[in-house]
Amino acid sequence: MCGLFGVAGRRDHTGLRDAALTLRHRGPDGFGEWASATAPVYLAHCRLAIIDLSEAGRQPMANADGSIQITYNGEIYNFRELRTELEAAGHRFQSHTDTETIVLGYQQWGEGIVERLRGIFAFAIWDSRKGKLLLARDRLGVKPLYYALRGGELAFASETRALLAASPSLRAASPSALVQFLHHGYIQGSQSAWQGIHRLPPATMMTFDVATGATTLTRYWSKPVIDSSTSATDALSELTALLDDAVREELVADVPVGCFLSGSLDSSLVSSFAAAHSPRIRTYFADFEGWQGSERGDAQRVSEWLGTNHHVENIGGLFTGSGGADEGDVFDAYDEPNGDEAIIPTWHLSRAISRHVKVALSGDGGDELFAGYKRYAAIMPTPRRRLAWQVEAMRRRFGLGRQWPQGCAGSGEYFRFLMAPAFSSDELHALFPAWRDAIDAGSPDRENDAARARRDVRDWQLMDIDTYLVDNNLARMDRGSMAHGLEVRVPMLDHRIVELALALPAALNPASEGGKLLLRRIAGNRLPRELLDKPKQGFSFPLHRYLRPEQMAAAVSTGVLVDNGLLDRQALATWLAAAQGSNHPLKLWLLYVMEQWAMRWLYPARKAA
């Protein structure tokens, strides 16, 4: 993995190198930059060397005549197959990198190269002959890509911090995005936390014409429809083969590779395939000392079963650990607020792994693809639940109902309640009075309208893949791991596995009994039996044992959000004094995360002082 950055349409490149170097944590092994002599184009790259560690792998990289330039973040797992095909077509390679495969593949097939790639990627290609810049992001959005388009200028980067450094005027918060964070715990879709910065959606290409400033967005991949003819035997056989092939491909590197091993089914299954191809592979687990909910024993049993070289990172405190990390180290990794408590164990575990290996495999994606979340079973509209929603909706029309999350008037509100029962609209109106329009626009009623078309579990899985998976889980993993120069690969999200899983008929991918029917069957001969029957626990930890509510309340009450008038001081004091409801700790945590983000990114002068 790496950090990419560039600007097209700006002739003055002053300060752009410094902006690019804000991504040095993503690529500590080298820095490269290129500027066109004839066009207003600047590309830069912070390199994490994984394939072909020589200088031949340096980026930005060009084709033989220099007409094509690329800056790229990711890994292409089928690059050797594509290389063989390109060599047969007459192309000559100067390196052993996957990067050059994209460059020469674009020269051979144009934009069609994107559909041939199997892997995780975000890249920018400058085509001097066409005078166009091409941005592309992988199918599931594993790797991030942000852009800011203003007039005739397009800037892009792996993280928003580089865009803020290149154009300080972009440092203006997006109320709609931050309201969404306070509703969901993360920001969804193409918007970012900043008004002028957007996310390139997954499975999407953007072209930018430097001469005219015109842009086009093209989606190059779509999810499959259900195939009712698939048999259990065929599905099991195909999934086993695809998992084995995906893990085998993703073990390819010119540096040491390890695995996350949390003791869960998904990470254990990935580790089992990895151990079959790489005996005694290193596996890693993060444990908060003295926590009764730890899965340490499960991870140890799986390691012993598979014969891996297992390592445990013992974390003595929330933000501090054996490496001397503090609160700033964790939150500095997130230039957009992410309210998933797992940002902290993810950061710690990534730091531990990065001391030994530069690449790690994880089990991300298994729950979304194979209906592993409890909410998939709970959301199904039983007659009693449907009646309750209808009654609540009717009561609201007469002004008698209860506002979400105290009451739900549809499946959209109920699904969100199962995920994150956060702030009601009335609470947000009081706490953030300047954001009233954004709060009203993001009301739960709109989610109920969108949810009416969702008829079965697969519809909710698809929604999670488009939102929760990419914008929360994968974003959390990317920032937490890349803060330490660690590349994380996700075999479950090989697009061939995604296509198979989403095409399965309901009988082969049920949400009942914990879901993951086919994964459990595959694991039956590969993992300890007791692991198959354990309930899902998630990547969690005892937050409130280390960070007390009064500490969070004090930080928010005296912080930059209040000082700058975004968060109403008196309304906050009233809200904190009430402190009612089982969901109060979650809401306080979200305010705390938002405060930490605002102190570092929205009002950085306060932190410096």
VOGU-3710 file (C-alpha; in Angstrom, 3 decimals, decimal comma):
1> mcglfgvagr> 0,000/0,000/0,000  1,030/3,575/-0,474  -0,092/7,175/-0,392  -1,000/8,857/-3,663  -1,507/12,536/-4,367  -1,801/14,825/-7,353  -3,221/17,993/-8,842  -4,327/18,650/-12,410  -5,168/22,128/-13,679  -2,770/24,051/-11,397
11> rdhtglrdaa> 0,474/25,354/-12,882  1,910/26,670/-9,647  3,160/23,625/-7,757  4,360/25,523/-4,728  3,613/23,574/-1,552  2,436/20,428/-3,322  5,437/18,359/-2,258  4,785/19,229/1,391  1,122/18,289/0,949  2,068/14,931/-0,546
21> ltlrhrgpdg> 4,487/14,230/2,298  1,642/14,396/4,830  0,969/10,854/3,556  4,460/9,608/4,426  3,043/7,262/7,102  1,316/5,329/4,297  4,565/4,916/2,403  7,697/5,268/4,530  9,976/3,480/2,047  10,354/6,203/-0,543
31> fgewasatap> 8,970/9,350/-2,129  8,606/10,255/-5,785  7,073/13,129/-7,736  6,590/14,073/-11,374  5,424/17,244/-13,109  4,530/17,548/-16,764  6,633/19,919/-18,831  3,707/20,786/-21,089  0,533/20,429/-19,019  -0,564/21,600/-15,543
41> vylahcrlai> -0,230/18,158/-13,933  1,622/17,114/-10,782  1,737/13,558/-9,394  3,346/12,305/-6,175  3,720/9,006/-4,373  4,766/7,809/-0,907  5,915/4,234/-1,328  5,400/1,186/0,859  7,582/-1,351/-0,961  5,867/-4,757/-1,167
51> idlseagrqp> 6,499/-6,120/-4,694  9,905/-5,568/-6,361  11,710/-3,647/-3,640  14,239/-2,171/-6,079  14,265/1,346/-7,476  12,525/-0,074/-10,543  9,332/-0,014/-8,490  9,552/3,703/-7,801  6,491/5,843/-8,580  5,166/7,826/-10,308
61> manadgsiqi> 5,869/5,278/-13,035  5,718/5,762/-16,794  5,522/3,700/-19,951  8,469/3,601/-22,357  7,819/6,949/-24,100  6,584/8,739/-20,984  3,127/9,454/-22,402  1,441/7,578/-19,535  2,189/8,278/-15,872  0,683/6,569/-12,822
71> tyngeiynfr> 0,564/7,018/-9,064  -1,037/4,026/-7,415  -2,025/2,564/-4,039  -2,921/-1,117/-3,681  -2,121/-4,608/-4,868  -3,144/-6,386/-8,073  -3,266/-10,095/-7,331  -3,538/-11,315/-10,918  -0,731/-9,092/-12,196  1,373/-12,063/-13,283
81> elrteleaag> -1,409/-13,385/-15,507  -1,879/-9,935/-17,036  1,873/-9,562/-17,486  2,029/-12,803/-19,471  -0,813/-11,594/-21,694  0,830/-8,211/-22,239  4,200/-9,742/-23,036  2,522/-11,938/-25,640  1,121/-8,724/-27,148  4,649/-7,336/-27,492
91> hrfqshtdte> 5,072/-5,225/-24,354  8,404/-5,230/-22,552  8,607/-4,776/-18,801  11,316/-2,885/-16,923  10,302/-4,068/-13,435  8,587/-6,943/-11,635  5,884/-4,738/-10,117  2,131/-4,918/-10,388  2,230/-1,156/-11,011  3,807/-1,565/-14,424
101> tivlgyqqwg> 1,097/-4,071/-15,319  -1,495/-1,321/-14,871  0,558/1,156/-16,926  1,098/-1,173/-19,873  -2,404/-2,611/-19,484  -3,809/0,891/-19,890  -1,598/1,384/-22,949  -3,008/-1,856/-24,403  -6,685/-1,732/-23,353  -7,332/1,850/-22,295
111> egiverlrgi> -9,886/2,237/-19,509  -10,799/-1,422/-20,031  -7,787/-2,348/-17,885  -9,830/-1,592/-14,764  -12,261/-4,447/-15,408  -9,354/-6,873/-15,815  -7,803/-6,067/-12,437  -8,325/-8,387/-9,486  -7,245/-6,720/-6,300  -7,532/-3,642/-4,116
121> fafaiwdsrk> -6,526/-0,350/-5,653  -6,869/3,369/-6,079  -4,846/5,037/-8,815  -4,484/8,060/-11,058  -3,235/7,775/-14,645  -2,223/10,814/-16,692  -2,571/10,257/-20,437  -0,675/13,093/-22,137  -1,898/12,167/-25,614  -5,537/12,512/-24,583
131> gklllardrl> -4,888/15,303/-22,120  -6,932/13,451/-19,533  -6,519/12,188/-15,996  -8,141/8,896/-15,016  -8,981/8,104/-11,380  -10,166/4,628/-10,417  -11,092/2,789/-7,215  -11,479/-0,954/-6,603  -14,842/-2,716/-6,693  -15,509/-2,854/-2,952
141> gvkplyyalr> -13,747/0,360/-1,976  -11,012/-1,281/0,077  -8,585/1,513/-0,774  -9,657/5,146/-0,332  -9,549/7,929/-2,901  -10,658/11,512/-2,229  -10,890/14,403/-4,639  -11,646/18,123/-4,676  -12,923/19,662/-7,901  -12,975/23,451/-8,125
151> ggelafaset> -13,323/25,205/-11,432  -10,647/23,884/-13,734  -8,617/22,193/-10,994  -8,808/18,626/-9,700  -6,826/17,530/-6,649  -6,864/13,962/-5,325  -5,281/11,977/-2,513  -5,467/8,817/-0,407  -6,492/10,866/2,646  -8,115/14,249/3,092
161> rallaaspsl> -5,166/15,596/5,094  -3,123/15,999/1,905  -5,910/17,931/0,183  -6,255/20,234/3,199  -2,518/20,877/3,112  -2,599/21,656/-0,611  -5,653/23,930/-0,362  -6,265/25,289/3,161  -9,539/26,872/2,011  -11,013/23,353/1,915
171> raaspsalvq> -10,915/23,248/5,728  -14,661/23,848/6,117  -16,777/21,179/7,813  -19,754/19,624/6,052  -22,798/19,859/8,367  -24,684/17,127/6,476  -21,745/14,730/6,798  -21,222/15,420/10,496  -24,933/15,056/11,224  -24,720/11,705/9,485
181> flhhgyiqgs> -21,797/10,799/11,737  -23,898/11,660/14,801  -26,729/9,507/13,445  -24,695/6,480/12,335  -21,253/6,733/13,895  -19,599/7,179/10,492  -20,031/9,150/7,268  -21,617/7,395/4,310  -21,303/7,653/0,569  -19,503/10,112/-1,655
191> qsawqgihrl> -19,440/13,017/0,790  -16,636/13,548/3,271  -16,365/15,497/6,508  -15,319/18,508/4,399  -17,636/20,578/2,210  -15,392/20,659/-0,838  -13,927/17,155/-0,657  -15,618/14,049/-2,029  -14,959/10,324/-2,069  -14,709/8,529/-5,368
201> ppatmmtfdv> -17,291/5,729/-5,000  -16,170/2,091/-5,175  -16,145/0,424/-8,620  -16,001/3,846/-10,231  -13,753/5,663/-12,699  -13,503/9,421/-13,100  -11,976/11,140/-16,110  -10,886/14,770/-16,008  -10,116/16,774/-19,163  -7,430/19,292/-18,252
211> atgattltry> -8,216/21,575/-21,185  -11,941/21,918/-20,521  -12,308/20,908/-16,871  -15,003/18,412/-17,866  -15,443/15,283/-15,734  -17,248/11,993/-16,231  -18,054/9,297/-13,672  -18,434/5,707/-14,855  -19,335/2,662/-12,783  -17,515/-0,392/-14,168
221> wskpvidsst> -18,884/-3,211/-11,960  -22,224/-4,065/-10,424  -23,335/-6,700/-7,939  -24,909/-9,914/-9,287  -28,520/-11,042/-9,164  -29,559/-14,142/-7,231  -29,029/-17,440/-9,052  -31,740/-19,785/-7,798  -30,247/-22,742/-9,694  -27,086/-22,924/-7,564
231> satdalselt> -26,862/-26,163/-5,586  -25,395/-26,500/-2,106  -22,737/-28,910/-3,350  -21,614/-26,650/-6,182  -21,652/-23,521/-4,012  -19,604/-25,180/-1,276  -17,059/-26,510/-3,746  -16,709/-23,231/-5,619  -16,448/-21,129/-2,458  -13,762/-23,401/-1,008
241> allddavree> -11,730/-23,168/-4,202  -12,123/-19,387/-4,420  -11,116/-18,839/-0,795  -8,055/-21,002/-1,279  -7,096/-19,201/-4,479  -7,701/-15,734/-3,032  -5,578/-16,411/0,052  -2,820/-18,010/-2,045  -2,671/-14,964/-4,314  -2,727/-12,533/-1,421
251> lvadvpvgcf> 0,223/-14,213/0,273  2,428/-13,132/-2,641  4,886/-10,452/-1,534  8,607/-9,740/-1,415  8,295/-8,957/2,313  7,041/-10,984/5,323  3,277/-11,638/5,539  1,116/-12,399/8,587  -2,557/-12,758/9,560  -4,962/-11,106/11,951
261> lsgsldsslv> -6,283/-13,882/14,193  -9,026/-12,640/16,512  -10,514/-16,047/17,300  -13,563/-15,288/15,140  -14,728/-17,606/12,365  -13,703/-15,292/9,524  -10,146/-14,498/10,589  -9,625/-18,123/11,673  -10,778/-19,431/8,312  -8,513/-17,050/6,411
271> ssfaaahspr> -5,637/-18,091/8,690  -6,345/-21,761/8,009  -5,968/-21,314/4,252  -2,886/-19,151/4,781  -1,275/-21,765/7,033  -1,888/-24,427/4,387  0,149/-22,408/1,868  2,641/-20,927/4,329  3,285/-23,261/7,298  4,140/-21,498/10,573
281> irtyfadfeg> 2,816/-18,207/9,241  2,713/-15,487/11,876  -0,683/-14,691/13,425  -1,507/-11,757/15,690  -3,995/-10,955/18,440  -4,525/-7,791/20,533  -5,644/-8,206/24,153  -6,596/-5,660/26,793  -5,146/-6,929/30,038  -7,628/-8,384/32,507
291> wqgsergdaq> -10,649/-8,110/30,202  -13,135/-10,912/30,823  -14,579/-10,637/27,327  -11,274/-11,409/25,619  -11,171/-14,001/22,842  -7,519/-14,637/23,547  -8,107/-18,304/24,389  -10,033/-18,915/21,164  -7,285/-17,343/19,084  -4,660/-19,427/20,898
301> rvsewlgtnh> -6,589/-22,668/20,283  -6,918/-21,876/16,582  -3,209/-21,055/16,369  -2,259/-24,343/18,017  -4,661/-26,222/15,737  -3,148/-24,615/12,629  0,448/-24,580/13,859  0,954/-20,849/13,335  3,624/-18,679/14,935  1,277/-16,761/17,231
311> hvenigglft> 1,886/-13,353/18,831  -0,243/-11,507/21,399  -0,081/-7,739/21,881  -0,917/-6,964/25,509  -2,441/-3,500/25,817  -2,201/-2,018/29,279  -4,204/1,129/28,622  -6,599/2,672/26,182  -4,206/4,965/24,375  -0,893/4,019/25,969
321> gsggadegdv> 1,002/0,834/25,357  4,430/-0,695/25,087  5,342/1,676/22,269  4,576/4,817/24,247  1,522/5,724/22,173  -0,856/8,355/23,431  -4,349/9,538/22,594  -3,038/11,753/19,826  -1,409/8,884/17,992  -4,726/7,041/17,687
331> fdaydepngd> -6,916/9,979/16,713  -4,267/11,535/14,486  -4,759/8,554/12,179  -8,359/9,571/11,416  -8,768/12,792/9,435  -12,485/12,031/9,312  -14,403/11,075/12,483  -15,095/7,367/12,925  -17,188/6,365/15,954  -16,417/2,665/15,827
341> eaiiptwhls> -14,809/1,810/19,171  -12,726/-0,749/17,296  -10,558/2,076/15,915  -8,484/1,684/19,073  -7,753/-2,083/19,064  -7,272/-1,869/15,283  -4,607/0,812/15,749  -2,839/-1,121/18,526  -2,889/-4,448/16,710  -1,630/-2,854/13,497
351> raisrhvkva> 1,241/-1,270/15,382  2,159/-4,636/16,894  2,037/-6,454/13,563  4,049/-3,775/11,755  7,045/-4,540/13,981  7,299/-7,977/12,365  5,628/-7,920/8,937  4,588/-5,384/6,303  1,522/-7,282/5,032  -1,357/-8,860/6,972
361> lsgdggdelf> -4,479/-10,751/5,896  -7,790/-10,091/7,644  -11,267/-11,632/7,623  -13,176/-8,431/6,837  -16,305/-8,856/4,718  -17,478/-12,252/5,945  -20,371/-10,893/8,006  -21,788/-8,757/5,198  -21,408/-11,399/2,501  -22,639/-14,381/4,499
371> agykryaaim> -25,267/-12,782/6,789  -23,259/-12,989/9,991  -24,678/-9,950/11,796  -27,485/-10,579/14,290  -29,401/-7,617/12,906  -30,095/-9,473/9,661  -32,258/-11,987/11,509  -33,744/-9,377/13,828  -34,830/-6,982/11,064  -37,243/-9,364/9,353
381> ptprrrlawq> -40,760/-7,820/9,615  -42,786/-10,238/11,712  -46,528/-9,449/11,814  -46,201/-8,063/15,342  -43,242/-5,871/14,451  -44,893/-4,583/11,282  -47,994/-3,669/13,267  -45,924/-1,826/15,866  -44,231/0,217/13,146  -47,564/1,085/11,567
391> veamrrrfgl> -49,040/2,175/14,889  -46,028/4,357/15,673  -46,149/5,956/12,218  -49,838/6,740/12,698  -49,265/8,180/16,177  -46,624/10,496/14,782  -49,016/11,848/12,191  -51,199/13,017/15,054  -48,257/14,369/17,052  -48,488/11,624/19,676
401> grqwpqgcag> -45,642/9,352/18,691  -42,156/8,939/20,092  -39,125/10,177/18,224  -36,424/7,746/17,129  -34,652/6,032/18,876  -37,326/5,878/21,602  -39,714/4,558/18,980  -39,430/3,125/15,471  -41,909/3,776/12,675  -40,437/1,545/9,993
411> sgeyfrflma> -37,744/-0,962/9,102  -35,226/1,772/8,249  -35,380/3,245/11,735  -35,358/-0,185/13,342  -32,290/-1,306/11,395  -30,455/1,830/12,429  -31,548/1,245/16,031  -30,042/-2,252/15,900  -26,751/-0,800/14,652  -26,310/2,467/16,575
421> pafssdelha> -29,136/3,985/18,649  -27,617/7,454/18,609  -29,008/10,991/18,664  -32,600/11,939/18,011  -33,361/14,936/15,810  -34,557/16,964/18,818  -31,274/16,359/20,633  -29,279/17,465/17,602  -31,469/20,549/17,103  -30,620/21,631/20,654
431> lfpawrdaid> -26,932/20,694/20,597  -26,126/21,962/17,071  -28,625/24,757/16,350  -26,670/26,054/13,348  -27,143/22,741/11,586  -30,970/22,630/11,653  -31,380/22,246/7,884  -28,864/19,388/7,720  -30,508/17,693/10,703  -33,960/17,886/9,121
441> agspdrenda> -32,619/16,603/5,807  -31,136/13,551/7,556  -34,229/12,623/9,547  -35,049/8,914/10,103  -38,261/9,304/8,078  -36,187/9,437/4,916  -34,544/6,142/5,868  -37,957/4,546/6,299  -38,865/5,675/2,795  -35,676/4,136/1,374
451> ararrdvrdw> -36,175/0,923/3,354  -39,598/0,114/1,921  -38,004/-1,497/-1,124  -35,958/-3,894/1,030  -37,832/-7,168/1,197  -35,311/-9,726/2,425  -31,963/-10,224/4,132  -30,008/-9,807/0,908  -31,315/-6,267/0,486  -29,943/-5,335/3,914
461> qlmdidtylv> -26,654/-7,045/3,124  -26,344/-4,984/-0,048  -27,011/-1,796/1,893  -24,330/-2,705/4,439  -21,814/-3,484/1,690  -22,456/-0,079/0,121  -22,274/1,792/3,444  -21,164/0,141/6,690  -18,537/-2,134/5,148  -16,763/0,432/2,987
471> dnnlarmdrg> -17,318/3,630/4,974  -16,857/2,235/8,490  -15,063/-1,106/8,600  -12,698/-0,741/5,659  -12,016/2,929/6,397  -11,218/2,046/10,014  -8,866/-0,703/8,947  -7,164/1,395/6,271  -6,404/4,344/8,570  -5,462/2,226/11,580
481> smahglevrv> -3,083/0,001/9,619  -1,594/2,613/7,297  -0,755/4,792/10,285  1,998/2,196/10,819  2,867/1,461/7,191  1,061/-1,892/7,308  -0,726/-3,255/4,248  -3,919/-5,180/5,056  -5,374/-7,536/2,470  -8,940/-8,881/2,562
491> pmldhrivel> -9,343/-12,265/0,825  -13,074/-12,479/1,628  -13,598/-9,411/-0,558  -12,063/-10,885/-3,679  -14,749/-9,820/-6,135  -15,199/-13,404/-7,340  -16,196/-14,413/-3,800  -18,468/-11,381/-3,531  -20,196/-12,319/-6,768  -20,682/-15,901/-5,611
501> alalpaalnp> -21,991/-14,946/-2,160  -24,480/-12,365/-3,387  -25,832/-14,698/-6,065  -26,644/-17,435/-3,541  -30,314/-18,263/-3,011  -31,657/-17,475/0,462  -31,583/-21,126/1,529  -27,795/-21,215/1,096  -27,130/-17,850/2,754  -29,589/-17,595/5,667
511> aseggklllr> -29,338/-15,152/8,567  -30,768/-17,645/11,058  -28,575/-19,352/13,680  -25,777/-16,850/13,248  -25,634/-17,036/9,457  -22,452/-17,996/7,566  -23,820/-21,413/6,647  -21,277/-22,171/3,920  -18,346/-20,712/5,856  -19,193/-22,922/8,827
521> riagnrlpre> -19,350/-25,984/6,599  -15,958/-25,191/5,101  -14,554/-24,595/8,575  -15,857/-27,945/9,798  -12,769/-29,780/8,572  -10,308/-26,942/9,072  -10,908/-25,514/12,565  -11,699/-26,680/16,132  -15,312/-27,724/16,468  -16,073/-25,415/19,406
531> lldkpkqgfs> -15,236/-22,377/17,297  -18,112/-23,100/14,928  -20,774/-22,853/17,625  -19,571/-19,773/19,523  -21,658/-16,598/19,221  -20,299/-13,631/17,280  -18,445/-11,195/19,520  -16,899/-8,626/17,191  -13,652/-6,687/17,418  -14,502/-4,998/20,728
541> fplhrylrpe> -12,847/-3,988/23,979  -13,736/-2,432/27,386  -13,750/1,257/26,422  -15,298/2,591/29,616  -12,804/0,790/31,822  -10,108/3,081/30,435  -12,011/6,203/29,421  -14,603/7,239/32,017  -17,773/9,125/31,037  -16,768/12,115/33,161
551> qmaaavstgv> -13,474/12,356/31,241  -15,287/12,440/27,917  -17,847/14,932/29,216  -15,091/17,247/30,460  -13,218/17,080/27,137  -16,341/17,948/25,149  -17,518/20,671/27,563  -14,216/22,557/27,365  -13,325/21,725/23,784  -13,106/23,420/20,421
561> lvdnglldrq> -16,650/22,551/19,328  -18,046/24,610/22,209  -15,419/27,347/21,944  -16,176/27,859/18,252  -19,935/27,845/18,671  -20,727/24,662/16,785  -21,871/22,855/19,917  -24,215/24,894/22,128  -22,669/25,213/25,598  -25,916/25,490/27,594
571> alatwlaaaq> -27,693/22,743/25,635  -24,702/20,455/26,186  -24,741/21,114/29,942  -28,471/20,352/30,061  -28,018/17,188/28,005  -25,132/15,957/30,164  -27,114/16,629/33,358  -30,005/14,504/32,080  -27,738/11,610/30,988  -30,684/9,269/30,531
581> gsnhplklwl> -31,071/6,094/28,526  -28,976/3,035/27,884  -27,664/4,638/24,689  -26,215/7,683/26,483  -22,638/6,226/26,606  -22,677/5,717/22,838  -23,807/9,278/22,190  -21,223/10,708/24,582  -18,506/8,674/22,828  -19,591/10,071/19,447
591> lyvmeqwamr> -19,347/13,637/20,772  -15,932/12,817/22,205  -14,685/11,383/18,890  -16,022/14,409/17,046  -14,239/16,693/19,523  -10,942/14,848/19,010  -11,352/15,130/15,241  -12,251/18,833/15,377  -9,287/19,636/17,627  -6,840/17,994/15,229
601> wlyparkaa> -8,324/18,786/11,841  -11,042/21,445/11,923  -9,302/23,781/14,394  -5,672/22,585/14,437  -4,382/25,877/15,863  -5,982/24,948/19,222  -4,011/21,693/19,344  -0,753/23,413/18,427  -1,265/25,952/21,184
//
